[in-house]
Amino acid sequence: MTRLLQLASAGVSLLTLNLTVLAVGALESYAQPSVSTFSDVKSNYWAQPFIRGLAARNIVTGYPDDTFRPEQPVDRDEFAAIIRKAFDQPPIRQVQSGAVYKDIPAGYWATRPIESAYQQGFMAGYPGGYFRPNQPVSKVEAIVALSRGLDLTTGTPAVTVPTVTQRAVAQQPKPKAAKRRIFLPLGMTSLMQPLLIAKAQAAPPTAVTPSTTDTQAANLNRPASFIITNTYADANKIPQYAVGDVAAATKANIVVNYPNSKVLNPTKPATRGEIAAFIHQTLVAQGKIEPLADNSPANQYVVRAASSNQNAQ
């Protein structure tokens, strides 16, 4: 009888163990995120590894028709939504009570992401209280937002990307000063000409806009402009206000350029594939996700500053 009870007890224990193993296995299978596969993102698509990495973490999602539309430009509201999912930065500023952008209607789908992107220092509005949610984000604007939101450039405050109007207003004092120097007696002007020429020749090759702070000027002088000019074939197309941020993002391996890593095309509207690549590399720089495998074809599009540039720092 005792022997029979022992066998029955052993059988119950074994059954309990099997059920436990099955339950744990099922739980682990359920907990593992399923990596989304999009019908328009083939395995040989240049940004596929970046998109796949973010989709696995639900940072980016596709459309109901099972597409990702990687070549579609990203608007400012969509960019804010991706930033909110990707980063959890401590807020550096607060939205004032009752402060609402004039072009963000009540109940707008991206209200919270826009507020979050603003509070964390990634994005801000335009003069007059506008956010322009449906305006496409250019590649350089996306890079600047990531650089400033993560404070990659020491001493660069997280402020809005200067608009054309802002830069034009900031540059008004200079023409006035130039006019005062022009209205001099002819003889005096002739005497001063050698001094003016010498001063012009001594000026640094990369000028700093009036909207740039003294700290930014120190950062932009040689190191930042040196990285930019020695890394990008179209360096002259990068807006001056963005030089420091693009240089910092380049050093952090955040910038990804397809099909030529040396051509930034800064003012080109950023596509969903490009934004996915930027966000992926930013998370890699933060140590939050693993970098691409060394043998991944997509690695050739990740911009890396030349060692000579780094040594110049």
Phi, psi and omega in degrees: 000316179299319179298320181295319178296321179297317180295321179294319179295319179296322179295319178296318180297317180294320179295320178296319180296318180296318179295322179295315180298317179296321180294316179296317179299318179295321180295318180295320180295323180288326184286334182289126181292139177274126182282122182290138173244128183254140184296335182256013175238090182284167183296335180264005178290137190302324184263009185304316181296324179292315180296315181299317181297320180283324179296325179296336180255010178061028176278324173237148179227167180262195181255164182303337181272017177069026176247160176251334181057062186294338181267004181279132179298152181257126177276167184297324180291320178293321178298318178298321180294321178293318179300317182298322180285329187276326189235151177229062182281147175293140181295140178251354178201160184243148174285127180296147181303124178082000181283118180225136177294141184297332183259015175250100183291161178300134180078013180297139188299331185255018182302309181294314176301321180294316178298318180295315179297327177289313183296326181276355175091008180280316187226162175207174183270188181252164180305143180094001178085029181248147177252335182057061186297332183262015177272130179299145177271127176281164180299317182291325178295320178295318180295316179298317180299315180293319180296315183282326177295328179260004177056046179288330180261110182300130177086359179264114180290153178278092181236171181291153175295124182301136177273172179299321180296316181297317182291325180294320179293320182293335184269358183297321181301329185295314178300325179297317180296321180295323181295322180297325181284333182289322184279065176241157175304147185300319181295317180295322179298320179296322180292326183276347186305314180300323180293318180295319180295317180297319180295320179296321180291332182278351182292145179295152182296332181250112181280156179250130182291154181300336181282355181274136180285168179298320179296318177296323179300319179296322180287329185274342188311268182265309188303309184295311182294329179294318177296315182298308185292334181264001181245321187247131179291334179252039182302328182291348179268353180281123179303144184301322182296339186262357186302311182297318182290319178295321178297315180296318179293325178294316179297330180272005180061037179269329185284133178230125182237127175235136008267351182241117184296341182270356181246115185276324187051060191300325184270359179290136176302131181285136178272169178298325177293318180292318178297320177300320179295316179299312182296317179302311182291330177294319178293326175296316180298330178278352182077020183269338175221161181285143176291166177297153177298148183302327182270008179288129179302332182292343181298332183291345181263353175283122184283132177231125180295141180298149182300328179295326178294318181293323179294332180291346179288000000 
